[in-house]
């Protein structure tokens, strides 16, 4: 392997040397409200509560999956972490330093990169593949010759022969090839965290499997940490060490892969799992796991935001907004019916492995 792309992240991996993994990045109180244009000048200003007070950690060396219905705030959270949109409130800590304060934004951007869903729109159609990959290193001071050499090394690393692909333009590549280019471009600055926002959802299943295996190989070889956003729970189960479930701008549940998929504590997480395609016809049902549409994020329900669709809801759920509370060493949930000491009880929702 070329020195330009040799493994560069020496952080302790999960469980390595018997010690606990430390957070690489932490979000504290992330909040983002988007103003809504209204006709006239009377009445209060309305906002879409896209992300409404989110707290979570991503441990060094892990893959954290983020799941939830469309509009729950997954992609907005990713863009807040990337600082592509400015947060209204909250802090982002990277390896113990506050982004934008003790850690300058320019240094932070070299450490965190993102792969988007649309592989074609992510690339400049006027730049060749090698130019696209070499662009960011050149912006950060790498000489042009070394940046091009790094681009060729990375193309080879993601399975694209440089002699065939380096001089091509994005429209000359297939969707899977373009996404491999985007992954190579994300690696060009030697980041420690890569955010994958539906990075494989637009690919054919055979190509998707190849890209997923490539991502696992790159994670192992380069010591990477992933934030993996997806609607496909089977892919999340395959890729992720922990899973965070979001609903209407808030975290509903977060825990290890085994805890979420086999012993979920939140009714919304259970409904998502029930929506997974079943191979056994006897396990299939025509009844939808959830009734009704998600509430309007401009005017979310009081109390627990899921109580309007929850079959376990009680009167307290409409009055009290649950906070994320620990229910086991590997799991935290925001549900009054599941939180120890709440005075409520509900049997854990278990799912077949």
N, C-alpha and C positions, 0 to 999 in steps of 0.2 A: 504493500500500500504506500502510496506517495506520502511524503512528509506533509504535503499541503492539506491532506485530509486524514491524517492519523488521528486516533482517538485523543481528544483534548479535554474531556470533562472527567476529572478525577474525583468527583463527589462520591460519597458513600452511597451505594445502592440500598434499596429496601432490604433489611434483614442482614446485610453484609456485616461481617465481623461480630454478629450477635447484638449490635447496638441498634437503638431506634433511629429511624430515618428522620431527618430534620426538614422543615418546610423550605422549599426553594423560593416559593412565592406565596404571599398571603394577601387576601383581600379583606378589608375591614370596613364595613358599613358602606359598600359601594352603592351609589344611588345615581340614577340617570332618568330624568323626566323630559320628554319632548313636548314642546308647546304645540297646541292644536290651533290651526287657523279657524276663526269663527267669524260669521258675518255680524257686523255691528260692533259697537263699542261698550255695550252694557253687559253686566253680569260678570261673574268671576272668570279669571283666566283658566282655561282648561289645559290639562297636560296628560300625556300618555305615560303611565308609570311603568316604563319598560324594565328597569331594574330598581328595586325599592328596598334597599338595605340588605346587601348580600355579604355574608362572611364565609370564607372557606380558605383552606390551605391546600397547596399542591406539594407533596413531599418529593425530596430529591430522588430521582431515578424511577418514579412511578408514572403510570398512565392514569389520569383521572378522567373518567367519562362523564359527560354532561348530557342529560336526556330530558325530554319534556315536549309538550305539544308546541306547534308553531305559534310564535308570539309570546312564549313564556320568558324570554329574555336571554336565551343561550348565546346567540350571536352578539347581542349588545354587550353582554358580560365579556366576551372575547375581545371585542373592540375596545372596551374600557381598559382591559389588561394591556392591550397593545398601544394604548393612548392614541388610537385613531380618532376617537371622539373624547371630548373632555368630560370628565365625571363632575357631577354637581356636588357630591359630597363623598367622603370616604378616603381611605389611604390604600396604597399598594406597597407592600414591603417585599423587596427582592433580596434574598439571602441576608435578611436582617436590616437592610438599609431602606429608607423611605424614598420611593421613586419621585424625582422632582425636587427633593430636598437634599438629603445626604448622598443620594445617588443621582448624578446628572442624567437627564433624559437621553443624551447622545450615547452614554455608556450603556444605559439600560436597553436601548434599541438594538445594540449589538448582541445582547444576551437573549433576546426574545424575538422569535420570528413566527410567521403565520402562513399557513397554506389554506387558500380559500376554496369554496365549492366549485365555482366556475373557472375551469382551467384555462379557457380562452380569454375571458375578460381580465384575468390576472396578469397576462403578459402583454407587453407593448408590441403591437403588430408590426412596428417599423424597425424593431431590433431583432437581430439574429439570436438564436438560442444562446450562443456563447456570450454575446453582448448582454443579454438579459441577466445571466448568472453572474457575470463579472462586474455588472454595474454597481451594486452595493459595496463590494470591497473597494472599488476605485473611489467611491464617495467617501469611504472611511480611511483613505490614505494608502491603500495598497497600490503599488505601481501597476501600470496597465499590463505589462508582460506577465507578472506574477498572477494577476487577477484572471487573465485568460488561461494560464496554465492550471490554476485552481478550478476554473470552470470545466476544463477538459477532464480533470481528475474526477470531479463530482459527476459529470455525465457518465463516465465509465462506472462509477460507484452505484448509480441508480439504474444501470442496465442499458444505457444508450451509448453506442459506439461513437466517440467524438468525430472520427473521420467521416461518418455518415450524417451526423445530426448537428454538429456545432454551427455550420453555416446556414442551416435551414431557418425558415420563419415559422411562427406559430401555426399559420393556416396550413402548413405542409405536414403537420403532425396529427396523429389521432388523439382522442381525448385522454387515453391512458398515457400516451407518450408526453403530452403536454403536462399532465399532472406529475409525472416523474421529473420533468424540467422544473416545475414549481417546487418540488421537494428539494431538488439540487440547489435551486436558488435560495431556499430557506436555510440550507446548510452552509452557504457561501461565507457568512460572517462568523461561523463557528459558534452558534448559539448554545445555550444550555437548556432552554425551554422552547418547544415548538407547539404552537396552537393549530390544531387541525379542525377547521370548521366545515363539517360535512365534506371532507376531502375526497371521499370515495363514493358518495351517494349518486353521482352522475355517471358512474362507470358500469359497464357490463359486469355480471357476476364473476366471470372468469378473470377479467382484468382486475376487478376489485380484490379478489383473493391474492393476486400477484402483488398488488400495491400494498396490501395489508402485511403480507410476509416481508416485503421490502422494508416497511416501517419498523417492524420488529427487529430485523437485522440491523438497521441503522441505529435503533435505540440501544441495542447491545454493543455495537462496535464503537459508538461515539459517546456512550454514557448519557443519553438524552433523557429529558423529562417531557412528557406529552400532556396537553389538555386536549381531549378527544371529544368533539361534539358530533352527535349522530342521532338520527331517528331510528336506526336499525338496532334493536336491542340485542339481536344475535351477534352482530359485529361488536357491540359494546362488551358483551360477555366474553368474547374471544380476545379482545384487545386490552381491556382495562383491569387495573388492580383495585381501584375504588370507583364508586359511581355516585354522582350528585344528581338528584332529581329536582327540577325547577318547575314551579307553577305560578304563573301570573306575576313574574318579577321577583319571586322569593324562593328560597331553598326549602323544599318540602322534606327532603331526607338526604342524608349522605352516609355512606358506609362502605365496607369492603364489598367486593363483588359477590362473595358467598352470602353475606348478610342481606344484601339487597335482593338477590335473585332467589334465595331460598327461605328467608325469614323476614320479609319486608314488614315494617311497622306502620306505614302510612297508607291509607286507602287509595290515594292517588297513584302511588307506586304500584300497588296491587293491580289497579285498573290498567296501567301501562303494560305490566307483565301479561295480563289477560289478553291484551291485544296482539301479542306475538303470534305469528303463524304457527299452526300445529301440523306436524306431519301425520299424526294419528287421527284418522277421521272421527273416531269415537270421542276425541277430546275437543272437537270443534263445536262452536255454538253460533247460532245466528243472532243471539242477543248481544248488542253492543256493550262493552264493559263500562262505558260512561254514557249517561243520558244528557242531552242538551249541549249547547255550545259553551265554551269558556266565557266567563263574564267580561264585560267591557273594561279594558285596562284604564280607561279614562275615569271610570266610576266603579272601582272594585268593591266587592261586598265588605261589610264590616266584619270584625272578628277574623276567624279563619277564612281565607279567601276560597277555600275549597268546599265550605260547608253547604253551598247551594247545590252541589252535585254529589254530596257524600251520603251514603246510606246509613252511616254510623253517627251522623251529626245529632247533637243535642242542643238544648237552648243556649248553653254556655258557649257553644262554638260560634254563635252569631254575635256574641258580645265580647269575647276575649280573643285577641290575636295571639296564637301560640308562638313561642320562641323556640329556636332550635335547641333541643335538650338531649343529653346523652342517655341512651337506653341500654347500651352495652359498651364494652371496650372498643368495638369495631363499628358502632352505629349511633347516629344521632337523628332525631326526627322532630318535626314541628307539628305535633298532633296532640291535642288535649287528651284523647282517648288512649294514647300510648305512653305518655310521659309518666314516669314513676313519681308517686307522691301527689298526683294531680287530683286524686279523689275519684277518678274515673277508671274504668277497666274495660278492656276489650281484648279478646284472644288475639295473639299474633297471627298475621296473615301468612301462611306458609304456601310456597309454590313448589311444584314438582321440579326436580333438578333437570 
